[in-house]
């Protein structure tokens, strides 16, 4: 995964009022930390940062231009307003070229399992250790022709060279189950309704 350049500005004002002013100016308050250095408070361009997150995800390495300095960073935390759906704050982790980082990477299921089966995906991500500038975009596991009872574990995901699995190798990712018959589904519906007693109408008193 290549790095994405993003201009950032140093922040010298702090607190809720300063954060609101930053957001009104079309920027996102952010903190850059790591490698034992003092945290740096910066403002990110809101539209550009949101576009990077949509197109590339949080595992994108950001090449932040802060004044005359350039810092490499990964997005660790994105705080979004619960109602208005705008980004309120971002935490960024400093990284270096050649450094190993631990990240969550998505797992997609491909292929069509055998007839009469259902596919359940128990986990959509696995955690791996990888070079900060070579984080995989995602992984795929195939269920093509898989029979009922097939299980795919984290250890079965094909990892590129120099990428190490951190998730428990026995963690279940995908389970192929036998699809219930129409009779079984009807029986389940009947069982859900069994034992339900309507309240008797209250008598006038």
C-alpha positions in Angstrom: 0.0 0.0 0.0 1.5 3.3 -1.1 1.6 6.4 1.1 -0.8 9.3 0.6 0.4 12.9 0.9 -1.7 15.2 3.1 -1.0 18.8 4.2 -1.5 19.4 7.9 -1.2 22.5 10.0 0.2 22.9 13.5 -2.4 23.6 16.2 -1.6 26.1 19.0 -5.1 26.4 20.5 -6.7 23.6 22.5 -10.0 22.8 24.2 -13.6 22.4 23.0 -13.9 25.9 21.7 -10.7 25.7 19.7 -11.7 22.3 18.3 -15.1 23.8 17.1 -13.3 26.7 15.4 -11.0 24.2 13.7 -13.9 22.2 12.4 -15.8 25.3 11.2 -12.7 26.1 9.2 -13.0 22.8 7.3 -10.3 21.0 9.3 -10.1 18.1 11.7 -8.3 18.3 15.1 -5.7 15.5 15.3 -2.9 14.4 17.6 0.3 12.8 16.2 2.2 10.6 18.7 4.6 7.8 19.0 8.3 6.8 19.1 8.6 8.5 22.5 8.2 12.0 21.1 5.9 14.6 22.6 2.5 14.6 21.0 2.0 17.0 18.1 -1.3 18.7 17.7 -2.3 19.3 14.0 -5.3 20.1 11.9 -6.1 17.9 8.9 -8.1 19.0 5.8 -11.5 17.5 6.5 -12.6 16.7 2.9 -9.3 15.3 1.8 -8.9 13.1 4.9 -12.4 11.7 4.6 -11.7 10.9 0.9 -8.5 9.0 1.8 -10.4 7.0 4.5 -13.2 6.1 2.0 -10.8 5.1 -0.8 -8.0 3.5 1.1 -9.0 2.9 4.7 -7.2 3.4 8.0 -4.2 1.3 7.1 -3.1 3.9 4.6 0.3 5.5 5.5 -0.2 9.2 5.5 2.8 11.4 4.5 1.9 14.5 6.5 3.5 17.8 5.5 3.5 19.8 8.7 5.3 23.1 7.9 8.8 22.2 6.7 8.6 18.7 8.2 7.2 15.5 6.7 6.0 12.8 9.1 4.7 9.3 8.2 1.7 8.2 10.2 -1.1 5.6 10.5 -4.6 6.4 11.5 -5.3 4.7 14.9 -8.6 6.3 16.0 -11.3 8.2 14.1 -14.0 9.8 16.4 -17.2 10.5 14.5 -20.1 12.6 15.7 -22.9 10.1 16.6 -25.7 12.0 15.0 -24.2 14.4 12.3 -21.7 11.8 11.0 -18.7 14.2 10.6 -15.2 13.4 11.9 -14.6 15.1 15.3 -11.1 14.0 16.1 -8.3 11.8 14.8 -5.4 10.0 16.6 -2.3 9.3 14.4 0.6 7.0 15.1 4.1 7.9 13.9 5.8 5.2 11.8 9.2 4.8 10.2 10.2 3.2 6.9 11.1 -0.4 7.6 9.2 -0.5 10.8 6.8 -3.4 11.6 3.3 -2.5 12.8 0.4 -4.6 13.9 -2.9 -3.8 12.1 -6.3 -5.3 11.4 -6.8 -6.2 7.7 -10.2 -7.2 6.2 -11.0 -10.7 5.0 -13.4 -11.1 2.0 -15.2 -14.4 1.1 -15.2 -15.4 -2.5 -16.7 -18.2 -4.5 -19.9 -20.2 -4.3 -20.2 -23.1 -1.8 -21.9 -26.4 -2.7 -25.6 -26.4 -3.3 -27.8 -26.6 -0.2 -25.4 -24.7 2.1 -25.3 -21.4 4.0 -22.1 -19.4 4.6 -21.5 -17.6 7.8 -18.6 -15.3 8.2 -17.6 -15.3 11.9 -14.9 -12.6 11.5 -14.3 -9.9 8.9 -10.8 -9.0 9.9 -7.6 -10.6 11.1 -4.6 -9.0 12.8 -1.2 -9.2 11.2 2.2 -7.7 11.6 3.6 -6.1 8.5 6.0 -3.5 7.2 4.4 -0.1 7.8 4.7 0.8 4.1 3.6 -2.6 2.8 0.4 -3.3 4.6 -1.9 -5.6 2.6 -5.1 -4.0 1.3 -7.1 -7.1 2.2 -7.2 -10.9 2.1 -9.5 -13.3 0.3 -10.6 -16.8 1.3 -12.5 -19.0 -1.2 -15.5 -21.2 -0.4 -15.8 -22.4 -4.1 -17.5 -25.8 -4.0 -17.1 -26.1 -0.2 -19.3 -28.7 1.4 -21.4 -28.3 4.5 -19.2 -28.6 7.6 -16.3 -26.8 6.0 -14.5 -24.4 8.3 -11.8 -21.8 7.4 -9.5 -20.8 10.2 -7.2 -17.7 10.4 -4.2 -20.0 9.8 -5.5 -20.9 6.4 -5.4 -17.3 5.0 -2.6 -17.0 2.5 -0.3 -14.2 3.7 2.3 -12.4 1.6 6.0 -12.7 2.4 7.1 -10.8 5.4 3.6 -10.6 6.8 3.0 -12.5 10.1 -0.3 -13.6 11.6 -1.1 -12.2 15.0 -4.7 -13.4 15.4 -5.1 -16.8 17.0 -4.4 -19.3 14.2 -7.4 -21.4 15.4 -9.8 -18.4 15.2 -12.8 -19.4 13.0 -13.4 -17.0 10.1 -15.9 -18.8 7.9 -18.3 -21.7 8.5 -20.2 -23.5 5.7 -23.4 -24.9 7.1 -26.2 -27.1 5.7 -29.1 -24.9 4.7 -32.3 -25.8 6.6 -35.1 -27.4 4.6 -38.5 -25.8 4.1 -40.0 -28.2 6.7 -37.3 -27.3 9.2 -37.9 -23.6 8.7 -41.7 -24.1 9.1 -41.1 -26.1 12.3 -38.8 -23.3 13.7 -41.6 -20.8 13.0 -44.1 -23.0 14.7 -41.8 -23.4 17.7 -41.4 -19.7 18.0 -45.1 -19.2 18.3 -45.6 -22.1 20.6 -46.5 -21.3 24.2 -47.6 -17.7 23.4 -50.8 -17.0 25.2 -52.7 -13.9 24.5 -53.8 -11.9 27.5 -57.4 -12.2 28.3 -59.4 -9.0 27.8 -59.7 -7.1 31.1 -63.3 -7.2 32.5 -64.9 -3.9 33.4 -65.1 -3.4 37.2 
